Amino acid sequence: MRIGRMEQNPIITTDHVKPSRPDFKVVGVFNAGVAAIHDEIILLLRVAEMPVETPGNNIAVPVLNGQDGTVVIRYLSKDDPRYNYEDSRVVKEQERYAYLTSMSHLRVARSKDGIRFEIDEQPSMFPMDGEEAWGIEDPRITQLGNQYYITYSAVSSKGVAVRLAVTEDFRRFERLGLILPPENKDVAIFPATIGGKYFMLHRPVPKSIGSPEMWIAESPDLIHWGNHRFLIGLRDESWDNGRIGGGAVPFLTDDGWLELYHGADMNDRYCMGAVLLDREDPGKVLARSRVPVLLPEADYERNGFFGGVVFSCGVLPMGQTVRMYYGAADEVMACADLSLEEIYRTF
């Protein structure tokens, strides 16, 4: 399909973002939540940082001290046989995650034209307690009235949980607490009630039986979620046979709710696809992409902190066009315009 990648891509790079402290460097700015407020486009960026210097033959990993809110640096020897450093994003111990190599926070960027952004110099939301000790990641923004609800991943040694926050102006943020325990992520709340209920997409991660696939749930109040149902799963011999999860916040079209989701194959290549859900019963799947809507082809998508990745947490519907903001190679932010007609051709 024809993809309208912006000529200015990548639109935000690590050079555009000031580190939160002088001994840190920004290694990734990606997977942003998206919102429109007044005459501005807001990106709530995931900003990943790591220490500037690492003495000796070590890996430095930043971790929040949940007792006093300070960030401590732990040094792991590259020669320690307990640890596996093959994945640039994580340190593994006997196939289990031991540490993340960076810590992420959320930061606001603002734009009048949706392409050139001014980025706040300080974090908008920073890890705050033990359940966020390894960072906060991948926000999705849902507008309900004049409130903007933000779901985000809270990462710690206990696993990945989902928390909720709310703002009216993207200057002051109120944390509303945990809405899904570990291991879960990729939560996007629908931007309207359906039959008097709120709906969310989420992605539980089974550790024994089962696969990382997409589910749907409902709530009376955005805090308490139930009636969890399986939605879509992995497909053998397909571009999404490794793991899938919600991407952007769903939006309503004449044909139903359109969700742009991410899928990875067994080689960890991340693409974006689409699934169309029934207007009155979003647990009912009407159509699903046979081929990706967007796959990593540009140099900044294929090469970076973790190459071969396109991953969207937010879009802006604009009539028959969908503007997708997406993280590329877990390092930079990019933007592409997709037509609804072209998206539907992937079904």
N, C-alpha and C positions, 0 to 999 in steps of 0.2 A: 504494500500500500504506500501511497505518497505521504511523506511526513514533512511537515513544515517546521523543521528545526530553525531556531532563531540564528541569524547570521552572527549575533553577538555571543553565542554560546562559547564557553560556559559563562553564564551571566553573573555568577558570584563564585569567586575562588578563595582559597585560604589567604591569599595576599590582601583581600579586602576586609578581613576580620581581625580586630585587635584581640590579642590573648587576654584572658581574664586576670592573669598575673604575669609579672616579668620573667619568671623562670619557666613559663610554659610556652609552647608553640602550638599553633592551630594546624592540625593535620587533615581536618575534614570539615566541610560546611555543606550539608546535604539533607535530603529527606525532610523537607520543610512542609509544615502545615500551611494552608492558604486560606485567606479571607479577603473580602472586600468590605471596607468600612468608610462611609462618607465618600471622599474622592480619592481614597488611597487603596492600593493593593498591599496587603500585609503578607509577608512570609515569616513564619515562626521557624527559624532555622535550627537544625541540630548542629551544634558546634562541638567537634571532638578535639580534645587537646591532650598533649603528653609533655613530659618534662623536656626541656631543651637539651640538658646534658645528662649523660649516663656514664659514670666512672667505670673504668675497667671493662672487662668482658661480661657486661651485665645487661639486663633488660630492666627498665624502670617502669613500674606500674603505679598510677595514681589511684588512691582509694580514700573515700570520705570516712572520717572518724565520726561514727554516728552519735558519740557522746557529746562532742563539743562543736561539730560542724566544720572542723578543719580538714584540709586535704593532706594526707600523708603520702610519702613516696616510699614504695618498697622496691628493693633491688633483688633481682633473681639472676643467678649465674647462668649464662648460656651453656656452661659445661655441666649443669646439674642434670643428671639422666632422668630425673622425675618429670621434667617438663618438656613439652613439645611446642616448638615455636614456628611450625610450618605455616600456619595461618597468621597473617600480619595483624589480624584483628584481636586475637585471643591467645592466651597461654593455656595449654591443656595439660592435665595431669591424669595419666591413665584414661584417656579419652573423655575425661570430664573437664568442663571449663574450670580453670583455677583462678584466672584473672582476665580482665580486659586490658589491652595495651594502651588504651586511651580512656578518658572520662568525658562524657558528653553533657552539655547543658543546652538550654533553649534560649534563643536570642531573636529579637524582633528586627526585621528589615522592612523599610517603607518605600513605596514608589508611587509616582503619579501616572507613569506610562506602563507599568508592569514589566519593564525590562531593566531600567536603571534604578538601583536600590541604594538607599542610605541605611547603613547598618548601625544599630545602637552600639556604643562602645563597651557597655557592660552587659552581663547576662540578664535576661528577663526572668528566667526561672533557673535556679541552680539546685543541684542535689541537696536535700535538707536533712535526711536522717538515715538510719541503718538500712531501710528498705530501698534507698536510692544510692547506696554507698558506691556502686560501680558506675552510676550515671543515670541520666534520664534521656530518653531517645524517641525519635519518630512520632512527632505530634500530628494528630488530625484535628481539624477545627470544624465544628458544626455550629452554624448560626441558628438560633431559635429566638425569634423576636429580636430584642436589642442585646441579647446575651450571646456570647461566643464560648461554647463549651469545648474544652481541649482534652482529648484523651492522649495519654502518653505512656510509654514503657518505663517502669521503674525497675532498675537492674541492681541486683546484689548477689551475694553468695547463696541466698535463699532461692534464687531464680528470677525470672522476669514476670513481674506483675503489671497490672494496668491500673492507673490512677486517673482521676478526673480533676480538672481545674476549670475556672470560669473567669471571664473578663468582659468588660463593656468597652474598653478603650485601648487595650494592649499596652497599657502602662502600669496598671495595677491588676494583680492576679490573685485569686482566692483559690487555694487548694481545697478540694471537697473530699479527698481521701480515696481509699482503695475501692475499686468496683469489681475487679476480677483478681483472684489470687494466682500465684505461679502454678503451672507454667502456661502463660497466655500472653498474647500480644496482637498487634495489627488490628486494633479496635477502631471502628468508624461508626459514629452514631448518625442515623438518618436525619435529615434537616426538617422533618415534619412528623407529627404524630399520624399514625395510621390506625383507624378504628379506636382512637382514644389512647393508644399505647405508643411508647417510644420503642424503636428497634435499633439494634446494633449488629454489626458483623464482627466476628472475633475468630482467633486462630489458636485453639488449644494445641499443646505440643506433647503428645503421648510419649512416655519413656519406655514402655514395655510392648504393649500391643497397640497398633494403630499408626497413623501417619499425620504429619502437620497439614491439616486441611481446614477449610473454611466452614464456620458455623454461623447461625443467626440466633439472636435472643431478643426478649422483649422486657419492658419495664414500665411501671406506673409512674416513676419519679426520677429516672436517670441514675439512681443509686442502687436500687435493688433489682437484680436481673434474673430472669427465669425463663421457663419454656424454651430451653436451649435445644436447637435442632440442627442436624447436619445439613449443609447447603450444597457445596460442591467439593469434589475430591481430586486426587491425582489421576493422571491418565498415562498409562504405559505407552512408551515409544512416542511421547509427545514433548513439546517444549516445556511443559509444566509437570514433569513426572517426578521431581525431587521434593518440592514443597510449594505450597501456595498460601496466600493470605490476602486480606483486604488491603487495598492501596488507598486510593482517594476516597473521600466521602461520597456516597452515592448521590446522584441527582436525578430529578424527575424529568422524563421526556414524554412525548405523546404516546410512546409505546410501552412505557413502564419505567422502573428505576434502573438506571444504568450505573454499573459499578466497574471501574477500571481497577483491576487487581494485578498483583505481581505473582509470577510463577518462576521457579528455578528448576533447571534440569539436574541430572545426576552429576554434572560437572560444575555446578554452582554458577551457571550463566543465568542471570536474572533478566526476565523480559516483562513487559506489561501486556495484559490481555483484557477482555471485557466480558461481562456477564449481564444479561438483561433479566430483571426480576419483575414479577407481577405487581401492578400498581396497588392493588388492595391486599395482596398476600405476598409480601416480599420473600417469604420462604419458598415460593414457587419459582423455579428457573424456567425462563422462556427460551433463552438462547445463550450460547457461549462461544467464545472465539476458538476457531479451529487452528488459527495461526496467530502469532503475536500482533498486537497493535503497534508496539514499539519494542525493538530489540537493540542490544548494544552494537552499533556499527561505527559511530564516529570515534575518532582517536581518544577524545576525553571520556568516552563511555567504555572503551576497551582497555584503557591503560590508566592506572591511578593507584590509590591506596589499596583497593581490592578490585581489580579490573573485571570487565565483562558484566557490568551491572547497570541497569536502569531501574529506578525504584521511585514511584510517586506516592506522596501522601496527600496531594491536593490538586484540584483542578478548578478552573473558572469556566462554567458554561457561558457561551456567548452566541445565542441563537443556534445556528447550524454548525458552529465551530466550538470545539472544546480546547481551551488552553491548558496544557498539562505542564506543571512544574515538577521537576524530578531530580533526584540525586543521581549522579553519574560516577561510577567507579568508587563509590563511598568516599568521594573527595570533593566534588564541586556540585553546584546547582546549574541546571540547564532548563530550557523551556522549548516546547514545541506546540504548534497548533495542529489539531486533528479535526477532520470533518466528521460529523455524525454518519454521513453516507459511507465514508471509508471504514469507519469502525464497524458499521453494520455488515459490510462486505466480508469481515473476518468470521461471521457466524456461519 
